[in-house]
Amino acid sequence: MLGFLAKTASSVALLAGLAMATACSSPPAQTPATVEPFIETLAVQAPQELPPIKGPKSASGYQAILGTPDLGLGPNRIGFVLTSPKGIVKTPTAAVSSVHVPADGSAAQTVETATAEFHLWPYGTRGLYVTSLDFDRAGAWRLDIAVGTAEGVTEVVQVSFEVRESPLAPAVGAKALRSVNRTARDVQRLTQITTGTLLDAELYQTTIADAVASGRPTVVVFASPAFCATEVCGPQVDVLKELKERYKGQANFIHVDFYDNPEEIQGDLSRAVLSPVIAEWRLPSIEWTFVIDKGGVIVGRFEAFATVEELDAALRRVF
């Protein structure tokens, strides 16, 4: 993820950035006695960078790119892109097997099989295969993915990854963090709180803390639109806006940028300051969406791009 590692690998750099961000955006009621331990905790527990994982290319040049590397025990949403020498593979479905790879060198074991469905993104140029898999043990795992081609043959690709006891980012079932992100009231221009060109003021009207306390469902997108450059990163804020229009007044819709100084970093990401909210949520990759129910519990967790259909289904379950 562009620039993220440079801002999080060093606790000193993170501490400096968070101190600056806190000075600019903390609510007046927050005292130094509460701010400083909070910053120190984040400096010690800086999130790791987990970029998309690329598997080896097949003999025909097919490759799997895992867009959801932050995986823990239990059910997980799995998203991956398939590429070929001709571009993105868009076959409607792919067969997926999860394979546990024992640390002692014994034979790998197929644990679960599932069907992944292809979700076309807005603008029709790219898409992500999505399925759900349940991991029953931590350690090394592999996906074996089989997909039919236009030539009538089946291509098989693999991608290896690690499953942790617990994921880095908040899991489904966890309480949403009551973060105090900056809103339109805290800045003169929306370009001071978002790197994107879609400047919809309604997405910057409330803090996560206030949304969670509102008694309404909430959808939060964490993304930096101007720096969306990986194969699994898409126009997530556009999707959030579409969802907001569908359910106007029925839920809260919030966009939080990864970076705290959007105007300063246009054309120069080396000056980026990580948002303290991103560090607080321990987000290890560039694009996340969370659906939160009326009681403040996370019921939907979407790493990498999520389509409006995926988010709509998660949101409908909590009305």
Sequence and secondary structure as in RCSB ss.txt:
>XXXX:A:sequence
MLGFLAKTASSVALLAGLAMATACSSPPAQTPATVEPFIETLAVQAPQELPPIKGPKSASGYQAILGTPDLGLGP
NRIGFVLTSPKGIVKTPTAAVSSVHVPADGSAAQTVETATAEFHLWPYGTRGLYVTSLDFDRAGAWRLDIAVGTA
EGVTEVVQVSFEVRESPLAPAVGAKALRSVNRTARDVQRLTQITTGTLLDAELYQTTIADAVASGRPTVVVFASP
AFCATEVCGPQVDVLKELKERYKGQANFIHVDFYDNPEEIQGDLSRAVLSPVIAEWRLPSIEWTFVIDKGGVIVG
RFEAFATVEELDAALRRVF
>XXXX:A:secstr
 TTHHHHHS HHHHHHHHHHHHHHH  TT  HHHHHHHHHHHHHT       EE    TTS EEEES    BSEE
EEEEEEEEETTEE   SEEEEEEEE  TTS   EEEEEEEEEEEE GGGS EEEEEEEEE S EEEEEEEEEE T
TS EEEEEEEEEEBSS SS  TTSB        GGG SSGGGT SSS   GGGGSS HHHHHHTTS EEEEE  G
GG  STT   HHHHHHHHHHHTTTTSEEEEE SBS GGGGTT GGG  B HHHHHHT  SS EEEEE TTSBEEE
EEES   HHHHHHHHHTT 
